[in-house]
Amino acid sequence: MGFPKASKNGEKRLAVLPKDLLSINNVSALFFEKGYASEHGIEDSEYEKYGANIAEREQVLSKDIICDPKIGDATYLDELKDGTIIWGWIHAVQNPKLAKLLVEKYITVYAWEDMYEEGRHLFYKNNILAGKASIKHALLHYGSTGNKLKVAVLGKGNVAFGACESLYQLGAEVTVYGRKNEQLFRRELLKYDVLVNAILWDTKRLDHIIYEKDVKAMKPHTLIIDISCDENGAIETSYATSISDPIYVVHDVFHYAVDNTPSLLYRDATSAISEVTSRFADDLIEAQHNQIFSDSCIISDGQILDQRIIDYQKLHPDQ
């Protein structure tokens, strides 16, 4: 199993920490790129002392399995050998180019976004951190402490929980709307200073919750924080931005839509990720594919198994 250094802009999360190698039986089968954890102040020797290997990038990418938190955004995917197994956040449903590449290279994909244990997302702590980090980062670039701002939060899941925690700490006046309150949210959205989207968008939907006409009607300098950042999803005017350039303006309304905000809290995020990967690495290396892996396998040897990809990208055989 290879662990390359992240290639995505601003991404600092690691897949596994040295201390958690103690939980892995097949440590000698793990290959980390040189300087893998240097931004965390962790030397390569910390991995080596537990029996893992340090290697050049080319050797790491030659392994049968590649683990990388934001692997769906990796720039090296076309360098992988045919038949490689990849393990990380993929988000291929709305990315036809990525799906096509994975199919053409007969890649097998185990998607972190689809790893659940008895109904709970295994990486839920990163979702909470996404909510916390997005609020703080967005308000910093917006130039506000958040104190006494009127904020609407759409969603009641882990992302919304993290967002609300940060907003309450900052002294904002928060109103929370669930999925069942979408129409109420739409009627009341113009009264808020900040609108936070924290719902996972159903790609089967063809509508929006906030349309461009709504953005035009908002008071100047309203801030939209789209944590979910599904392009052309809940918010019609939203598209993904980056940590280094997080905000853009449409119709005098500020939009924040960074898609890897937990990396801003990369130490906490890495600790939470490492707890999970160290539990399941042996199963993947030994091909002991339990139900969690079966349910999170979205592409197998280049064959798309995820019906959401097939439907969204219109890949039905009869079309």
C-alpha atoms as a printed R data frame, in Angstrom:
    type eleno elety resid chain resno       x      y       z
1   ATOM     1    CA   MET     A     1   0.000  0.000   0.000
2   ATOM     2    CA   GLY     A     2   1.439  3.357  -1.069
3   ATOM     3    CA   PHE     A     3   0.973  6.708   0.673
4   ATOM     4    CA   PRO     A     4   1.948  9.610  -1.630
5   ATOM     5    CA   LYS     A     5   2.215 13.193  -0.472
6   ATOM     6    CA   ALA     A     6  -0.928 15.195  -1.235
7   ATOM     7    CA   SER     A     7  -1.028 17.090  -4.528
8   ATOM     8    CA   LYS     A     8  -4.167 19.169  -3.922
9   ATOM     9    CA   ASN     A     9  -3.788 22.878  -3.175
10  ATOM    10    CA   GLY     A    10  -3.657 23.454   0.593
11  ATOM    11    CA   GLU     A    11  -4.149 19.789   1.497
12  ATOM    12    CA   LYS     A    12  -2.172 18.816   4.607
13  ATOM    13    CA   ARG     A    13  -4.127 15.873   5.977
14  ATOM    14    CA   LEU     A    14  -2.343 12.539   6.283
15  ATOM    15    CA   ALA     A    15  -3.854  9.089   5.932
16  ATOM    16    CA   VAL     A    16  -2.102  7.572   8.933
17  ATOM    17    CA   LEU     A    17   0.136  8.693  11.798
18  ATOM    18    CA   PRO     A    18   3.186  6.743  13.004
19  ATOM    19    CA   LYS     A    19   1.645  5.973  16.395
20  ATOM    20    CA   ASP     A    20  -1.292  4.198  14.759
21  ATOM    21    CA   LEU     A    21   0.971  1.803  12.848
22  ATOM    22    CA   LEU     A    22   0.916 -0.247  16.038
23  ATOM    23    CA   SER     A    23  -2.649 -1.233  15.115
24  ATOM    24    CA   ILE     A    24  -1.628 -2.562  11.681
25  ATOM    25    CA   ASN     A    25  -0.300 -6.099  11.250
26  ATOM    26    CA   ASN     A    26   1.055 -5.603   7.724
27  ATOM    27    CA   VAL     A    27   3.257 -2.592   8.464
28  ATOM    28    CA   SER     A    28   6.045 -3.915   6.237
29  ATOM    29    CA   ALA     A    29   3.642 -3.623   3.275
30  ATOM    30    CA   LEU     A    30   3.255  0.146   3.757
31  ATOM    31    CA   PHE     A    31   5.325  2.557   1.638
32  ATOM    32    CA   PHE     A    32   5.378  6.274   2.465
33  ATOM    33    CA   GLU     A    33   6.762  8.918   0.142
34  ATOM    34    CA   LYS     A    34   9.877 10.682   1.410
35  ATOM    35    CA   GLY     A    35   8.900 13.663   3.531
36  ATOM    36    CA   TYR     A    36   5.347 12.355   3.797
37  ATOM    37    CA   ALA     A    37   4.592 14.049   7.132
38  ATOM    38    CA   SER     A    38   7.175 16.841   7.071
39  ATOM    39    CA   GLU     A    39   4.532 19.584   7.315
40  ATOM    40    CA   HIS     A    40   3.439 18.008  10.591
41  ATOM    41    CA   GLY     A    41   7.011 18.083  11.869
42  ATOM    42    CA   ILE     A    42   7.198 14.280  11.684
43  ATOM    43    CA   GLU     A    43  10.424 12.729  10.390
44  ATOM    44    CA   ASP     A    44  10.457  9.731   8.054
45  ATOM    45    CA   SER     A    45  12.294  7.804  10.761
46  ATOM    46    CA   GLU     A    46   9.121  7.872  12.877
47  ATOM    47    CA   TYR     A    47   7.432  5.633  10.279
48  ATOM    48    CA   GLU     A    48  10.512  3.485   9.781
49  ATOM    49    CA   LYS     A    49  10.887  2.654  13.448
50  ATOM    50    CA   TYR     A    50   7.521  0.871  13.353
51  ATOM    51    CA   GLY     A    51   8.583 -1.181  10.331
52  ATOM    52    CA   ALA     A    52   7.108  0.895   7.471
53  ATOM    53    CA   ASN     A    53   9.069  1.783   4.330
54  ATOM    54    CA   ILE     A    54  10.128  5.195   3.012
55  ATOM    55    CA   ALA     A    55  10.390  5.426  -0.768
56  ATOM    56    CA   GLU     A    56  10.563  7.775  -3.734
57  ATOM    57    CA   ARG     A    57   7.255  8.900  -5.238
58  ATOM    58    CA   GLU     A    58   7.576  6.677  -8.302
59  ATOM    59    CA   GLN     A    59   7.946  3.556  -6.145
60  ATOM    60    CA   VAL     A    60   5.054  4.586  -3.894
61  ATOM    61    CA   LEU     A    61   2.730  5.053  -6.881
62  ATOM    62    CA   SER     A    62   3.655  1.605  -8.221
63  ATOM    63    CA   LYS     A    63   1.976 -0.194  -5.312
64  ATOM    64    CA   ASP     A    64  -1.181 -2.257  -5.733
65  ATOM    65    CA   ILE     A    65  -3.126 -0.018  -3.337
66  ATOM    66    CA   ILE     A    66  -2.851  3.772  -3.038
67  ATOM    67    CA   CYS     A    67  -4.240  5.586   0.004
68  ATOM    68    CA   ASP     A    68  -4.594  9.365  -0.090
69  ATOM    69    CA   PRO     A    69  -7.270 11.438   1.704
70  ATOM    70    CA   LYS     A    70  -8.137 13.632  -1.320
71  ATOM    71    CA   ILE     A    71  -7.251 11.071  -3.952
72  ATOM    72    CA   GLY     A    72 -10.151 12.117  -6.172
73  ATOM    73    CA   ASP     A    73  -8.325 15.423  -6.730
74  ATOM    74    CA   ALA     A    74  -4.867 13.879  -7.136
75  ATOM    75    CA   THR     A    75  -2.786 14.902 -10.136
76  ATOM    76    CA   TYR     A    76  -1.047 11.520 -10.396
77  ATOM    77    CA   LEU     A    77  -4.019  9.256 -11.174
78  ATOM    78    CA   ASP     A    78  -3.084  8.855 -14.824
79  ATOM    79    CA   GLU     A    79   0.354  7.622 -13.676
80  ATOM    80    CA   LEU     A    80  -1.071  4.656 -11.760
81  ATOM    81    CA   LYS     A    81  -0.738  1.216 -13.274
82  ATOM    82    CA   ASP     A    82  -3.875 -0.406 -14.622
83  ATOM    83    CA   GLY     A    83  -5.801 -2.330 -11.991
84  ATOM    84    CA   THR     A    84  -4.647 -0.242  -9.026
85  ATOM    85    CA   ILE     A    85  -6.908 -0.032  -5.966
86  ATOM    86    CA   ILE     A    86  -7.428  3.479  -4.583
87  ATOM    87    CA   TRP     A    87  -8.734  4.382  -1.138
88  ATOM    88    CA   GLY     A    88  -9.748  7.891  -0.102
89  ATOM    89    CA   TRP     A    89 -12.328 10.593  -0.786
90  ATOM    90    CA   ILE     A    90 -13.238 10.288  -4.469
91  ATOM    91    CA   HIS     A    91 -16.440 12.275  -5.211
92  ATOM    92    CA   ALA     A    92 -16.751 10.876  -8.733
93  ATOM    93    CA   VAL     A    93 -20.513 11.259  -9.189
94  ATOM    94    CA   GLN     A    94 -20.343 14.810 -10.584
95  ATOM    95    CA   ASN     A    95 -16.938 14.359 -12.204
96  ATOM    96    CA   PRO     A    96 -17.275 12.591 -15.589
97  ATOM    97    CA   LYS     A    97 -13.612 13.143 -16.467
98  ATOM    98    CA   LEU     A    98 -12.481 11.393 -13.289
99  ATOM    99    CA   ALA     A    99 -14.930  8.512 -13.701
100 ATOM   100    CA   LYS     A   100 -13.798  7.996 -17.307
101 ATOM   101    CA   LEU     A   101 -10.134  7.835 -16.276
102 ATOM   102    CA   LEU     A   102 -10.827  5.333 -13.495
103 ATOM   103    CA   VAL     A   103 -12.787  3.105 -15.853
104 ATOM   104    CA   GLU     A   104 -10.171  3.251 -18.612
105 ATOM   105    CA   LYS     A   105  -7.417  2.232 -16.187
106 ATOM   106    CA   TYR     A   106  -9.480 -0.597 -14.647
107 ATOM   107    CA   ILE     A   107  -9.161  1.033 -11.232
108 ATOM   108    CA   THR     A   108 -10.984 -0.303  -8.164
109 ATOM   109    CA   VAL     A   109 -12.252  2.459  -5.898
110 ATOM   110    CA   TYR     A   110 -13.149  2.326  -2.214
111 ATOM   111    CA   ALA     A   111 -14.677  5.713  -1.394
112 ATOM   112    CA   TRP     A   112 -14.307  7.164   2.084
113 ATOM   113    CA   GLU     A   113 -17.475  9.191   1.612
114 ATOM   114    CA   ASP     A   114 -19.387  5.899   1.425
115 ATOM   115    CA   MET     A   115 -17.784  4.094   4.370
116 ATOM   116    CA   TYR     A   116 -20.427  3.583   7.054
117 ATOM   117    CA   GLU     A   117 -20.529  1.395  10.139
118 ATOM   118    CA   GLU     A   118 -24.030  0.540  11.333
119 ATOM   119    CA   GLY     A   119 -25.373  3.753   9.838
120 ATOM   120    CA   ARG     A   120 -22.645  6.093  11.101
121 ATOM   121    CA   HIS     A   121 -20.147  7.625   8.700
122 ATOM   122    CA   LEU     A   122 -16.702  6.413   9.719
123 ATOM   123    CA   PHE     A   123 -15.159  9.805   8.910
124 ATOM   124    CA   TYR     A   124 -17.834 11.842  10.696
125 ATOM   125    CA   LYS     A   125 -15.237 13.717  12.762
126 ATOM   126    CA   ASN     A   126 -13.862 15.233   9.554
127 ATOM   127    CA   ASN     A   127 -17.395 16.350   8.672
128 ATOM   128    CA   ILE     A   128 -17.661 18.145  12.011
129 ATOM   129    CA   LEU     A   129 -14.277 19.759  11.435
130 ATOM   130    CA   ALA     A   130 -15.427 20.863   7.964
131 ATOM   131    CA   GLY     A   131 -18.244 22.795   9.599
132 ATOM   132    CA   LYS     A   132 -16.003 24.364  12.233
133 ATOM   133    CA   ALA     A   133 -13.203 25.312   9.852
134 ATOM   134    CA   SER     A   134 -15.445 26.704   7.105
135 ATOM   135    CA   ILE     A   135 -17.108 29.175   9.426
136 ATOM   136    CA   LYS     A   136 -13.866 30.484  10.894
137 ATOM   137    CA   HIS     A   137 -12.023 30.653   7.570
138 ATOM   138    CA   ALA     A   138 -14.934 32.273   5.707
139 ATOM   139    CA   LEU     A   139 -15.513 34.935   8.338
140 ATOM   140    CA   LEU     A   140 -11.788 35.699   8.524
141 ATOM   141    CA   HIS     A   141 -11.705 36.383   4.775
142 ATOM   142    CA   TYR     A   142 -15.030 38.204   5.005
143 ATOM   143    CA   GLY     A   143 -13.484 40.504   7.625
144 ATOM   144    CA   SER     A   144 -15.835 39.784  10.514
145 ATOM   145    CA   THR     A   145 -15.698 38.129  13.934
146 ATOM   146    CA   GLY     A   146 -19.243 36.893  13.377
147 ATOM   147    CA   ASN     A   147 -20.497 38.506  16.562
148 ATOM   148    CA   LYS     A   148 -24.222 39.352  16.371
149 ATOM   149    CA   LEU     A   149 -24.491 38.439  12.705
150 ATOM   150    CA   LYS     A   150 -27.824 36.868  11.808
151 ATOM   151    CA   VAL     A   151 -26.989 33.430  10.405
152 ATOM   152    CA   ALA     A   152 -29.138 30.723   8.851
153 ATOM   153    CA   VAL     A   153 -27.716 27.178   8.835
154 ATOM   154    CA   LEU     A   154 -29.298 24.712   6.432
155 ATOM   155    CA   GLY     A   155 -28.763 21.165   7.673
156 ATOM   156    CA   LYS     A   156 -28.790 19.171  10.896
157 ATOM   157    CA   GLY     A   157 -26.003 16.649  10.308
158 ATOM   158    CA   ASN     A   158 -22.369 16.502  11.417
159 ATOM   159    CA   VAL     A   159 -21.273 19.386   9.166
160 ATOM   160    CA   ALA     A   160 -24.048 21.622  10.484
161 ATOM   161    CA   PHE     A   161 -23.195 20.615  14.062
162 ATOM   162    CA   GLY     A   162 -19.611 21.779  13.592
163 ATOM   163    CA   ALA     A   163 -20.715 24.998  11.904
164 ATOM   164    CA   CYS     A   164 -23.164 25.829  14.678
165 ATOM   165    CA   GLU     A   165 -20.566 25.163  17.356
166 ATOM   166    CA   SER     A   166 -18.227 27.728  15.789
167 ATOM   167    CA   LEU     A   167 -21.023 30.242  15.237
168 ATOM   168    CA   TYR     A   168 -22.251 30.021  18.833
169 ATOM   169    CA   GLN     A   169 -18.690 30.508  20.091
170 ATOM   170    CA   LEU     A   170 -18.352 33.619  17.949
171 ATOM   171    CA   GLY     A   171 -21.579 35.140  19.250
172 ATOM   172    CA   ALA     A   172 -23.674 34.855  16.091
173 ATOM   173    CA   GLU     A   173 -27.467 34.719  16.161
174 ATOM   174    CA   VAL     A   174 -28.149 31.304  14.638
175 ATOM   175    CA   THR     A   175 -31.300 29.770  13.169
176 ATOM   176    CA   VAL     A   176 -31.134 26.151  11.996
177 ATOM   177    CA   TYR     A   177 -33.259 24.719   9.185
178 ATOM   178    CA   GLY     A   178 -33.521 21.003   8.415
179 ATOM   179    CA   ARG     A   179 -34.278 19.362   5.072
180 ATOM   180    CA   LYS     A   180 -37.974 19.455   5.905
181 ATOM   181    CA   ASN     A   181 -37.743 23.223   6.369
182 ATOM   182    CA   GLU     A   182 -36.466 24.076   2.879
183 ATOM   183    CA   GLN     A   183 -39.541 26.092   1.911
184 ATOM   184    CA   LEU     A   184 -39.468 28.002   5.193
185 ATOM   185    CA   PHE     A   185 -35.778 28.676   4.647
186 ATOM   186    CA   ARG     A   186 -36.500 30.016   1.169
187 ATOM   187    CA   ARG     A   187 -39.181 32.363   2.494
188 ATOM   188    CA   GLU     A   188 -36.895 33.741   5.214
189 ATOM   189    CA   LEU     A   189 -33.426 33.697   3.618
190 ATOM   190    CA   LEU     A   190 -33.356 37.382   2.711
191 ATOM   191    CA   LYS     A   191 -33.372 38.483   6.344
192 ATOM   192    CA   TYR     A   192 -29.988 36.967   7.165
193 ATOM   193    CA   ASP     A   193 -26.452 38.336   6.977
194 ATOM   194    CA   VAL     A   194 -24.927 34.900   6.445
195 ATOM   195    CA   LEU     A   195 -26.338 31.742   4.848
196 ATOM   196    CA   VAL     A   196 -24.626 28.406   5.537
197 ATOM   197    CA   ASN     A   197 -25.301 25.346   3.388
198 ATOM   198    CA   ALA     A   198 -24.436 22.115   5.212
199 ATOM   199    CA   ILE     A   199 -26.568 19.519   3.437
200 ATOM   200    CA   LEU     A   200 -25.344 16.757   1.167
201 ATOM   201    CA   TRP     A   201 -26.973 17.408  -2.202
202 ATOM   202    CA   ASP     A   202 -29.029 14.697  -3.831
203 ATOM   203    CA   THR     A   203 -27.616 14.512  -7.366
204 ATOM   204    CA   LYS     A   204 -30.993 13.302  -8.669
205 ATOM   205    CA   ARG     A   205 -32.455 16.712  -7.944
206 ATOM   206    CA   LEU     A   206 -32.655 19.184 -10.801
207 ATOM   207    CA   ASP     A   207 -33.699 22.193  -8.725
208 ATOM   208    CA   HIS     A   208 -31.848 24.489  -6.318
209 ATOM   209    CA   ILE     A   209 -32.577 25.812  -2.856
210 ATOM   210    CA   ILE     A   210 -30.959 29.179  -3.524
211 ATOM   211    CA   TYR     A   211 -31.365 30.368  -7.124
212 ATOM   212    CA   GLU     A   212 -29.436 33.132  -8.825
213 ATOM   213    CA   LYS     A   213 -32.576 35.278  -8.657
214 ATOM   214    CA   ASP     A   214 -32.472 34.883  -4.857
215 ATOM   215    CA   VAL     A   215 -28.841 35.994  -4.809
216 ATOM   216    CA   LYS     A   216 -29.788 39.092  -6.807
217 ATOM   217    CA   ALA     A   217 -32.461 39.900  -4.212
218 ATOM   218    CA   MET     A   218 -30.146 39.594  -1.188
219 ATOM   219    CA   LYS     A   219 -28.892 42.677   0.585
220 ATOM   220    CA   PRO     A   220 -25.416 43.757  -0.556
221 ATOM   221    CA   HIS     A   221 -22.481 41.975   1.096
222 ATOM   222    CA   THR     A   222 -24.493 39.003   2.282
223 ATOM   223    CA   LEU     A   223 -22.158 36.028   2.789
224 ATOM   224    CA   ILE     A   224 -22.965 32.524   1.524
225 ATOM   225    CA   ILE     A   225 -20.848 29.753   3.084
226 ATOM   226    CA   ASP     A   226 -21.390 26.667   0.966
227 ATOM   227    CA   ILE     A   227 -19.655 23.946   2.987
228 ATOM   228    CA   SER     A   228 -21.100 21.167   0.839
229 ATOM   229    CA   CYS     A   229 -19.992 23.048  -2.320
230 ATOM   230    CA   ASP     A   230 -21.786 20.916  -4.893
231 ATOM   231    CA   GLU     A   231 -21.464 22.889  -8.109
232 ATOM   232    CA   ASN     A   232 -24.876 23.720  -9.556
233 ATOM   233    CA   GLY     A   233 -26.431 21.984  -6.561
234 ATOM   234    CA   ALA     A   234 -28.207 23.545  -3.596
235 ATOM   235    CA   ILE     A   235 -26.868 26.977  -4.547
236 ATOM   236    CA   GLU     A   236 -27.087 27.819  -8.236
237 ATOM   237    CA   THR     A   237 -24.241 30.344  -8.146
238 ATOM   238    CA   SER     A   238 -21.823 28.143  -6.215
239 ATOM   239    CA   TYR     A   239 -18.613 26.538  -7.456
240 ATOM   240    CA   ALA     A   240 -15.651 25.125  -5.549
241 ATOM   241    CA   THR     A   241 -12.860 27.481  -4.465
242 ATOM   242    CA   SER     A   242  -9.537 26.872  -2.748
243 ATOM   243    CA   ILE     A   243  -7.935 27.570   0.614
244 ATOM   244    CA   SER     A   244  -5.613 30.108  -1.000
245 ATOM   245    CA   ASP     A   245  -8.414 31.889  -2.893
246 ATOM   246    CA   PRO     A   246 -11.629 31.075  -1.010
247 ATOM   247    CA   ILE     A   247 -14.126 33.846  -1.852
248 ATOM   248    CA   TYR     A   248 -15.705 35.252  -5.000
249 ATOM   249    CA   VAL     A   249 -18.556 37.718  -5.515
250 ATOM   250    CA   VAL     A   250 -21.741 37.331  -7.555
251 ATOM   251    CA   HIS     A   251 -24.316 40.168  -7.639
252 ATOM   252    CA   ASP     A   252 -22.557 41.837  -4.687
253 ATOM   253    CA   VAL     A   253 -22.968 38.668  -2.589
254 ATOM   254    CA   PHE     A   254 -19.864 36.967  -1.205
255 ATOM   255    CA   HIS     A   255 -19.534 33.219  -1.839
256 ATOM   256    CA   TYR     A   256 -17.238 30.869   0.097
257 ATOM   257    CA   ALA     A   257 -17.035 27.266  -1.178
258 ATOM   258    CA   VAL     A   258 -13.729 25.640  -0.215
259 ATOM   259    CA   ASP     A   259 -14.024 21.872  -0.643
260 ATOM   260    CA   ASN     A   260 -11.268 20.677   1.720
261 ATOM   261    CA   THR     A   261 -11.656 22.877   4.791
262 ATOM   262    CA   PRO     A   262 -10.743 20.171   7.349
263 ATOM   263    CA   SER     A   263  -7.191 20.593   6.055
264 ATOM   264    CA   LEU     A   264  -7.169 23.966   7.827
265 ATOM   265    CA   LEU     A   265  -7.360 21.941  11.050
266 ATOM   266    CA   TYR     A   266  -5.047 19.297   9.652
267 ATOM   267    CA   ARG     A   267  -3.703 17.974  12.947
268 ATOM   268    CA   ASP     A   268  -7.163 17.235  14.345
269 ATOM   269    CA   ALA     A   269  -8.353 15.962  10.967
270 ATOM   270    CA   THR     A   270  -5.358 13.665  10.513
271 ATOM   271    CA   SER     A   271  -5.782 12.207  13.982
272 ATOM   272    CA   ALA     A   272  -9.414 11.353  13.210
273 ATOM   273    CA   ILE     A   273  -8.563  9.881   9.784
274 ATOM   274    CA   SER     A   274  -5.719  7.796  11.156
275 ATOM   275    CA   GLU     A   275  -8.012  6.171  13.710
276 ATOM   276    CA   VAL     A   276 -10.103  4.798  10.842
277 ATOM   277    CA   THR     A   277  -7.449  3.858   8.294
278 ATOM   278    CA   SER     A   278  -5.397  1.978  10.866
279 ATOM   279    CA   ARG     A   279  -8.464 -0.122  11.684
280 ATOM   280    CA   PHE     A   280  -9.143 -1.147   8.094
281 ATOM   281    CA   ALA     A   281  -5.761 -1.178   6.324
282 ATOM   282    CA   ASP     A   282  -5.145 -4.866   7.062
283 ATOM   283    CA   ASP     A   283  -8.527 -5.864   5.639
284 ATOM   284    CA   LEU     A   284  -7.710 -4.109   2.373
285 ATOM   285    CA   ILE     A   285  -4.160 -5.440   2.148
286 ATOM   286    CA   GLU     A   286  -5.315 -8.997   2.879
287 ATOM   287    CA   ALA     A   287  -8.376 -8.658   0.618
288 ATOM   288    CA   GLN     A   288 -10.628 -9.396   3.590
289 ATOM   289    CA   HIS     A   289 -13.428 -7.280   2.171
290 ATOM   290    CA   ASN     A   290 -16.039 -6.891   4.869
291 ATOM   291    CA   GLN     A   291 -19.461 -5.327   4.345
292 ATOM   292    CA   ILE     A   292 -18.083 -1.820   4.869
293 ATOM   293    CA   PHE     A   293 -15.702 -2.267   1.941
294 ATOM   294    CA   SER     A   294 -18.353 -3.941  -0.192
295 ATOM   295    CA   ASP     A   295 -20.726 -1.022   0.340
296 ATOM   296    CA   SER     A   296 -18.054  1.601  -0.374
297 ATOM   297    CA   CYS     A   297 -16.724  0.016  -3.588
298 ATOM   298    CA   ILE     A   298 -18.045  2.380  -6.261
299 ATOM   299    CA   ILE     A   299 -15.908  1.078  -9.151
300 ATOM   300    CA   SER     A   300 -14.477 -2.455  -9.444
301 ATOM   301    CA   ASP     A   301 -11.802 -3.241 -12.061
302 ATOM   302    CA   GLY     A   302 -13.103 -0.355 -14.136
303 ATOM   303    CA   GLN     A   303 -16.766 -1.348 -13.865
304 ATOM   304    CA   ILE     A   304 -18.979  1.317 -12.324
305 ATOM   305    CA   LEU     A   305 -21.065 -0.092  -9.464
306 ATOM   306    CA   ASP     A   306 -22.384  3.181  -8.051
307 ATOM   307    CA   GLN     A   307 -25.800  3.824  -9.552
308 ATOM   308    CA   ARG     A   308 -25.466  7.536  -8.730
309 ATOM   309    CA   ILE     A   309 -22.539  7.826 -11.169
310 ATOM   310    CA   ILE     A   310 -24.463  5.939 -13.858
311 ATOM   311    CA   ASP     A   311 -27.578  8.069 -13.439
312 ATOM   312    CA   TYR     A   312 -25.914 11.475 -13.089
313 ATOM   313    CA   GLN     A   313 -23.525 10.938 -15.996
314 ATOM   314    CA   LYS     A   314 -26.193  9.211 -18.101
315 ATOM   315    CA   LEU     A   315 -24.118  6.072 -18.639
316 ATOM   316    CA   HIS     A   316 -27.043  3.695 -19.152
317 ATOM   317    CA   PRO     A   317 -26.374  1.067 -21.848
318 ATOM   318    CA   ASP     A   318 -29.466  2.045 -23.817
319 ATOM   319    CA   GLN     A   319 -28.495  5.712 -24.067
